[in-house]
Amino acid sequence: MKRKITVFTLCAMLFVLCGSVGAQQAGKIPRVGYLSASSPGENNEEAFREGLRELGYVEGKNIVIEWRFAQGKPDQVQRNAAELVRLKVDVIITGGAADTRAAKKQRPRFP
């Protein structure tokens, strides 16, 4: 089940990235923010990387992933989400509901 969720999330992310490819500069490497309330290794990061590889994306070669883990500290999730927004990543992938809420609170507001 987690693999299906990971693949679905990955497909959604790539759909967003592909939609903006025409507007991007040639040669621009997509930057993905990965936000998790847990610790590294608890959220199938390797399955995420594998899904990217299956679609032709290799971390450090043609895609950059900004990994942020809160290690179970709720206040750190908010700080990590704010940092990813400041870094202007192309998309933020979350590891769970609390992460998604934190990212939504930090999204840029438009008039």
C-alpha positions in Angstrom: 0.0 0.0 0.0 2.8 2.4 0.9 4.4 1.7 -2.5 1.1 2.6 -4.3 0.9 5.9 -2.3 4.6 6.7 -3.1 4.1 6.0 -6.8 0.9 8.1 -6.8 2.6 11.0 -5.1 5.6 10.7 -7.4 3.3 10.8 -10.5 1.5 13.8 -9.1 4.8 15.6 -8.5 6.1 14.8 -11.9 2.9 16.0 -13.5 3.4 19.4 -11.7 7.1 19.5 -12.8 6.3 18.6 -16.4 3.6 21.3 -16.6 6.1 23.9 -15.8 8.9 22.6 -18.0 7.9 24.8 -20.9 8.3 27.9 -18.7 11.6 26.8 -17.2 15.0 27.7 -18.6 16.7 25.1 -20.7 18.9 22.9 -18.5 17.2 23.8 -15.2 17.3 20.9 -12.8 14.1 20.4 -10.8 14.3 20.9 -7.1 12.0 18.7 -4.9 11.5 19.4 -1.2 10.8 16.2 0.9 9.2 17.0 4.2 8.8 14.4 7.0 7.9 14.6 10.7 9.8 11.4 11.2 13.5 10.4 11.1 15.4 9.4 8.0 14.7 5.8 7.0 11.2 5.7 8.4 9.3 6.9 5.3 10.5 4.7 2.4 12.9 7.3 1.0 14.5 4.6 -1.0 11.2 3.7 -2.7 10.8 7.3 -3.6 14.3 7.4 -5.1 13.5 4.1 -7.0 10.3 5.6 -8.4 12.2 8.6 -9.6 14.8 6.4 -11.2 12.1 4.5 -13.0 11.0 7.8 -14.6 14.6 8.8 -15.5 15.4 11.1 -12.6 18.6 10.4 -10.7 19.3 12.4 -7.5 22.3 14.6 -7.9 22.3 14.2 -11.7 19.1 15.6 -13.1 17.0 16.2 -10.0 17.8 17.8 -6.6 16.0 16.6 -3.5 16.1 18.8 -0.4 15.5 16.3 2.4 14.1 17.7 5.7 13.3 15.4 8.7 11.8 16.7 12.0 12.7 13.5 13.9 9.4 13.5 15.8 9.5 17.2 16.8 6.3 18.9 15.7 7.7 22.5 15.9 10.6 21.4 13.7 8.2 20.3 11.0 7.0 23.9 10.7 10.5 25.3 10.5 11.5 22.7 7.9 8.4 23.6 5.8 9.3 27.3 6.0 12.9 26.5 5.0 11.7 24.6 1.9 9.5 27.5 0.9 12.4 29.9 1.3 14.5 27.6 -0.9 11.8 27.9 -3.6 11.7 24.2 -4.4 9.5 23.4 -7.4 7.3 21.0 -5.4 7.1 19.7 -1.8 6.5 16.0 -1.1 5.2 15.2 2.3 5.5 12.0 4.4 2.1 12.3 6.1 -0.9 14.4 7.1 0.9 16.6 9.7 3.6 17.3 7.1 1.0 18.3 4.5 -0.7 20.7 7.0 2.7 22.3 7.8 3.5 22.8 4.1 0.1 24.3 3.4 0.6 26.8 6.2 3.9 27.9 4.6 2.8 28.2 1.0 3.2 31.6 -0.5 0.1 33.8 -0.5 -0.9 35.6 -3.7 -3.2 38.7 -3.7 
